[in-house]
Structures are given as C-alpha cells and as structure tokens.
Amino acid sequence: MARPVAPAVRRRQGDPVVHRSSGRVGRGGGQASEAAREVLRYAFDGLALERVTAEAASRNSALLRILAKLGFAHIESFIDEADGECCERFALDGTIGSSLLSRF
C-alpha cells in the first residue's frame, strides 16, 4: 500500500501553488479534498495570501473535480516542459476561497 501524500503550498513564479507530489491517497474517501481544504485554509487565513494557483494533469479527473469543488477557476491549459504532459492551471482568489472554505 502506498503511503498517503498530502497537498502542500509552494511558490512558483510569484503565486503560491497547491502541489501534491505523486503517490496514492485513499481513493474516493475524501482525504485529498479534506487535505486540500486545510492547506487552503492555512494559505488564506494563516499566511494571508491573496491568491493560490493549482496545476493538474489534464488526465487527472479526480483532482480536477476536487479543484472545481473547492472553487478554483480555470486559467489555462499548457504542456509541462518537464515531461510533455498536458496540464491545466487554476486559481482561487483569497476572498472567494475564504468564504467557500467557511462552509466546510
């Protein structure tokens, strides 16, 4: 069984980015959503960030659903230069993010 991997906030080109390294999280159990909510809560409430971006492989439908559920808006599609993978970039504004997170 692979060990769970939780999301983290890292900086990329000035904007904080929600990042989850490769690994398995319990599939469909809500752990990834819960971890992402807590990371965002810390980013907005603890670090007082104004905006957080997220990147996901286009084929990662589970993560794309989580980002949509959390209120992220799609910014652009791009090709990851490191591996040639089709990816999507999203953003969540701090004022919107804080109000969405307060409902959970």
C-alpha positions in Angstrom: 0.0 0.0 0.0 1.4 3.4 -1.0 1.7 6.0 1.8 -0.7 8.9 1.7 0.7 12.2 0.2 -0.9 15.4 1.3 -1.0 18.6 -0.7 1.4 21.5 0.2 1.7 25.1 -0.8 4.8 26.1 -2.7 5.7 29.2 -4.7 6.1 29.2 -8.4 6.6 32.4 -10.4 5.3 34.5 -7.5 2.0 32.8 -6.9 1.6 30.1 -4.3 0.7 26.8 -5.9 -1.1 23.9 -4.4 1.1 20.9 -5.1 0.7 17.2 -4.5 3.6 15.0 -5.2 3.0 11.6 -6.7 1.6 8.9 -4.6 -1.7 7.4 -3.7 -4.3 8.8 -1.3 -7.3 6.8 -0.3 -9.4 6.7 -3.5 -12.8 8.3 -3.1 -12.6 8.6 0.6 -12.4 12.4 0.7 -8.9 12.5 2.2 -7.5 14.5 -0.7 -10.4 17.0 -0.6 -10.0 17.4 3.2 -6.3 17.9 3.0 -6.6 20.5 0.2 -9.2 22.4 2.2 -6.9 22.6 5.2 -3.9 23.7 3.1 -6.1 26.4 1.5 -7.4 27.4 4.9 -3.8 27.8 6.1 -2.8 29.7 2.9 -5.6 32.2 3.2 -6.1 32.5 7.0 -2.6 31.7 8.3 -0.4 33.2 5.6 -2.9 35.8 4.4 -2.3 35.0 0.8 -4.4 36.8 -1.8 -4.4 34.1 -4.4 -3.4 30.4 -4.8 -2.9 28.6 -8.1 -3.1 24.9 -8.7 -1.9 22.7 -11.5 -3.1 19.3 -12.5 -2.5 16.9 -15.3 -5.5 17.0 -17.8 -6.0 13.2 -17.4 -6.3 13.5 -13.5 -10.1 13.7 -13.4 -10.2 13.2 -9.7 -8.0 16.2 -8.9 -9.9 18.3 -11.5 -13.2 17.5 -9.6 -11.6 18.5 -6.3 -10.4 21.8 -7.7 -13.8 22.5 -9.1 -15.4 21.6 -5.8 -13.1 24.0 -3.9 -14.0 26.9 -6.2 -10.9 27.1 -8.4 -11.3 28.9 -11.7 -9.6 27.5 -14.8 -6.9 29.9 -16.1 -5.2 28.0 -19.0 -4.1 24.7 -20.5 -0.4 24.1 -21.0 2.2 21.5 -21.8 4.5 20.7 -18.9 8.0 21.1 -20.3 9.5 18.6 -17.9 7.5 15.6 -19.2 5.4 16.8 -22.1 2.2 16.2 -20.2 -1.0 18.2 -21.0 -1.9 20.1 -17.8 -4.4 22.7 -16.6 -3.8 25.7 -14.4 -6.4 27.1 -11.9 -6.6 30.0 -9.5 -8.6 30.7 -6.3 -8.9 34.3 -5.1 -8.5 34.7 -1.3 -11.8 36.4 -0.7 -13.7 33.7 -2.6 -11.6 30.9 -1.1 -12.2 32.1 2.5 -15.9 32.3 2.0 -16.1 28.9 0.3 -13.9 27.2 3.0 -16.1 28.7 5.8 -18.9 26.4 4.6 -17.0 23.2 5.2 
